[in-house]
Amino acid sequence: MQDIKTPTLSLASEVYYADGTLIGRYYKENRSPVEFKSISPNIINALVATEDVRFYKHNGVDFYSFFTSILSTAKGDKRGGSTITQQLAKNLFETRKKKSQGILKHVPVIKTIVYKCKEWLTAFKIEHVYTKQQILTLYLNTVPFGNNTFGIKTASLKIFNKAPDALDPAQAATLVGMLKATSTYNPINNPERSLERRNVVLGQMLKYNFINKADYDTNIKKPITLDLSYVDNEGQGDSYLRQAVERWLKKWCHDNDYDLYQDGLKIYTTIDPRLQKYAEEAVAEKMKMLQRRFDDLWGKKNPWRDLNGNEITDFVLKAEEHLPIYQLLQKKYNNNIALINAYFGKPKRMTVFTWNGEKDTTFSSVDSIKYYTRILNTGMMTIEPTTGKIKVWVGGIDHKYFNYDHVNQSHRQAGSTFKPFAYLTAIDNGYSPCDVFTDQPVSIKYKDEGKDQVWEPKNADFKFSYQQMSLRWAMGKSVNSITAQVTEKVGWDKVVEYAHKCGIESPLKSVPSVSLGSNDVSVFEMVRAYSTFLNKGVKIDPLLITKITDGQGNVLDEFNLKSEKVLSEETAWLMLYMFRGGMEEPGGTSQALWEYPGLWKKDNQIGGKTGTSTGYVDGWYMGITKDLVTGVWVGADDRSVHFTTSESGEGSHTALPIFGAFMQKVYADPKSGYTYGLFPKPWTKITKKYDCPSPHLKVDSADTDSLFRPLDTTKTDQPKTDQEPAPDNNQQNR
């Protein structure tokens, strides 16, 4: 009885950094539960009329409704017999969870009887302790509405941007209608079914005299008009990292019968708060400058372009059609395009993201689409390969306005960051870093889905030097022609095999261009795969969570590193040596890192690989130090929006500066735990020739990776107003 008098609605779970500092919380209810007087009578009436019309007459269990539901079910008309009080017992005291069912939970019929009896007993106790008003208040504060929305206050704000005391009968009926099946009758995702269900609820309200015929006729004609502009300023310490932990724990919670939002778990992650802070600072600094460069490049022109560089004239219209509200407007306005356009063109006050913080402004929906589509985003992850611990997770520029996680939810073309898998395949199958190929045109015939195809890749500068180059030099300079030749020699099926072997899990189309990054992959996968080289050829399953305890500190589960040997130590070490070529070989594409003097103390060594997809849509940098592997992606969320020139859009100018700024901050902090140093010495005897210095060549000042020009263009503003021609669409850039 004491538990009934002082119920615990939910216990917030907490997630922590590796050092024990709090990242955020997960909880069901808003911090200020709504009181009965703050709930519209329309909500109460809709709930009682639909869920429990005899609510004010029974004492917790309505046996008449219960036996009626059994008879109806036997006739094929399945309906619920649980009262509101019973549903509250189930929601509040978890009478149907496995741990509440004892040893009989594995016997199907007995299990049902057990939880029904527990619900009845609990319902009787609830009715003995609480008034009917209090029961309704408790119920409406705990009931789930789906999509991580709990309680009537949160639901009414999220869906209608209204407090629960301001809902009209139609809006109240919509929310109550969702309780039957929160996903099926969600007005955002299933507007038509939600409308049907709302009308059923209104019918129940009319039937039981909660509204009169005139009110019914008025409300039944109303469309469901959503207002999704509400932003929760209380929050839960929300972030990309917090959401990543939730996704990570989804299966664990299901398998172990825990509710992350009410069971008071404590989750300990591998994330280093110092490194996370430095990564977020580097992203904020460099992305702000990149955005300025992007805006200067396009000026007032619209940046959404097709493969030929022409503006996509119906871009905004297509974007409107993908909005959740579009279907509702079609129905409301009878598919009248003029009226729909007028709705989207109507200005209204809103708060928007800017690179200098939030800003209140007046935008129409069209203005908002155009504004946000131009904004560049990023994803960044750092891992410590020897332990498998993820140290940094930056899913984007601002989680409040851009929920999509660019570390492991987003998959984009890898560009030249995928080239190392071609060279890895060669090194592991008889080639050495010193083997020589010629930078010359190449033509590869192959079949794609049964059709004869010819692939003739060009280099990033559209030139061929006809220079003989070692594999290390070719990879360091990111020469497409030699990468294509290597791919032809070892076989593109083999390249795919080795990429998967190292940890790439995305499907890869096996075509010659696979080694130039024509497939979509995630930052998470790329960091995992590159970690194999620094980890002596051992592939790891990255760790984000180390331990979960209950509220009292009792350990519920611990997570250990899972690994698999996939490469020889010799091959892994030779690949590390190859990665250093980006800094050490003539024209190496990582040489913009020389612009960061804080990286080059005490003979420090860094390896890495730049990447740029066709049309400068995606910019990548994969950076390797003696301790860490970091991956950075930069681009717009819509692939039709991108830079137009190598000087502005290559990975060496977009993603690499973020890595450089990040590592400079890490090295500058003596408490970071990461120091300057050389790459590891060979872990085993090296049988292949690898020490083959390339000739010192004069660097072309027009080359995008020239050392005779400022390489980190995020450090200066370079306005451009005219769009330059996009590169050949068969081209994967550096």
Secondary structure, 3 states (H helix, E strand, C coil): CHHHHCCCCCECEEEECCCCCEEEEECCCCCCCCCHHHCCHHHHHHHHHHHCCCCCCCCCCCHHHHHHHHHHHHCCCCCCCCCHHHHHHHHHHCCCCHHHCHHHHHCHHHHHHHHHHHHHHHHHHHHHHCCHHHHHHHHHHHCEEECCEECHHHHHHHHHCCCHHHCCHHHHHHHHHHCCCCCCCCCCCCHHHHHHHHHHHHHHHHHCCCCCHHHHHHHHCCCCCCCCCCCCCCCCCCCHHHHHHHHHHHHHHHHHCCCCCCECCEEEECCCHHHHHHHHHHHHHHHHHHHHHHHHHHCCCCCEECCCCCECCCHHHHHHHCCCCHHHHHHHCCCCHHHHHHHHHCCEEEEECCCCCCEEEEECHHHHHHHHHCCEEEEEEEEECCCCEEEEEECCCCCCCCCCCCCCCCCEECHHHHHHHHHHHHHCCCCCCCCEEECCCCCEEEEECCEEEEECCCCCCCCCCCCEEEHHHHHHHCCHHHHHHHHHHHCHHHHHHHHHHHCCCCCCCCCHHHHHCCCEECHHHHHHHHHHHHCCCEEEECECEEEEECCCCCEEEECCCEEEECCCHHHHHHHHHHHCHHHHCCCCCCHHHHHCHHHCCCCCCCEEEEEECHHHCEEEEEEECCCCEEEEEEEECCCCECCCCHHHHCHHHHCHHHHHHHHHHHHHCCCCCCCCCCCCCCCCCCCCCCCCCCCCCCCCCCCCCCCCCCCCHHHCCCCCCCCCCCCCCCCCEC
